[in-house]
């Protein structure tokens, strides 16, 4: 277990932190997936935005968790990145 894992485990013991963490989990997972897929394909935010016919600031807002993208946007994003979009409940 590295230092980041230890810090996360310690912070999750704090009820206020845990509540906020859980409240933003979906946005975090979307941002992480978008960033990972974009980087894996060697694209900048601007290049990805051009593929989606949108602005770089839109990609930035998604990656910085400043917006919750619509399902239609996520579908377009998946197509632009040549990946499948999967939604699951657990």
C-alpha positions as CSV (number, residue, x, y, z in Angstrom):
1,X,0.0,0.0,0.0
2,X,1.5,3.3,-1.0
3,X,1.2,6.7,0.7
4,X,-1.8,7.8,-1.4
5,X,-3.7,4.6,-0.5
6,X,-2.9,5.2,3.1
7,X,-4.1,8.8,2.9
8,X,-7.3,7.8,1.2
9,X,-8.0,5.1,3.8
10,X,-7.5,7.6,6.6
11,X,-9.6,10.3,5.0
12,X,-12.5,7.8,4.4
13,X,-12.8,7.5,8.1
14,X,-14.0,11.1,8.3
15,X,-17.8,11.1,7.8
16,X,-17.8,14.6,6.1
17,X,-15.1,13.5,3.7
18,X,-16.8,10.2,2.9
19,X,-20.1,12.0,2.2
20,X,-18.5,14.4,-0.2
21,X,-16.4,11.7,-1.8
22,X,-19.5,9.5,-2.5
23,X,-21.4,12.6,-3.8
24,X,-18.8,13.2,-6.5
25,X,-17.8,9.6,-7.3
26,X,-19.6,9.4,-10.6
27,X,-18.1,12.7,-11.9
28,X,-14.6,11.4,-10.8
29,X,-15.0,8.1,-12.6
30,X,-16.1,9.9,-15.8
31,X,-13.2,12.3,-15.6
32,X,-10.7,9.5,-14.9
33,X,-12.1,7.4,-17.8
34,X,-12.0,10.4,-20.3
35,X,-8.5,11.4,-19.3
36,X,-7.2,7.9,-19.5
37,X,-8.8,7.1,-22.9
38,X,-7.6,10.5,-24.3
39,X,-4.1,10.1,-23.1
40,X,-4.0,6.4,-24.3
41,X,-4.8,7.7,-27.8
42,X,-2.2,10.4,-27.6
43,X,-4.7,13.2,-27.9
44,X,-4.7,16.7,-26.4
45,X,-7.9,18.2,-25.1
46,X,-7.9,20.4,-28.1
47,X,-7.5,17.5,-30.5
48,X,-10.3,15.6,-28.8
49,X,-12.6,18.7,-28.9
50,X,-12.0,19.0,-32.6
51,X,-13.0,15.4,-33.2
52,X,-16.2,16.1,-31.2
53,X,-16.7,19.5,-33.0
54,X,-16.7,21.3,-29.7
55,X,-14.4,23.6,-27.7
56,X,-11.4,22.5,-25.6
57,X,-13.0,24.2,-22.6
58,X,-15.9,21.6,-22.8
59,X,-13.3,18.7,-22.5
60,X,-11.6,20.6,-19.7
61,X,-14.8,21.0,-17.7
62,X,-15.5,17.3,-18.0
63,X,-12.0,16.3,-17.0
64,X,-12.0,18.8,-14.1
65,X,-15.4,17.5,-12.9
66,X,-17.0,20.9,-13.4
67,X,-19.9,19.5,-15.3
68,X,-21.9,16.3,-15.6
69,X,-21.9,15.3,-19.3
70,X,-25.1,14.2,-20.9
71,X,-25.5,10.7,-22.2
72,X,-25.5,11.9,-25.8
73,X,-22.2,13.7,-25.2
74,X,-20.7,10.5,-23.7
75,X,-21.9,8.5,-26.7
76,X,-20.2,11.0,-29.0
77,X,-17.1,10.9,-26.9
78,X,-16.9,7.1,-26.9
79,X,-17.3,7.2,-30.7
80,X,-14.5,9.8,-31.1
81,X,-12.2,7.8,-28.9
82,X,-13.2,4.5,-30.6
83,X,-14.2,2.9,-27.3
84,X,-17.5,1.4,-26.0
85,X,-19.6,3.2,-23.5
86,X,-20.7,1.1,-20.6
87,X,-23.1,2.2,-17.9
88,X,-23.6,0.0,-14.9
89,X,-25.4,0.0,-11.5
90,X,-23.8,-1.7,-8.6
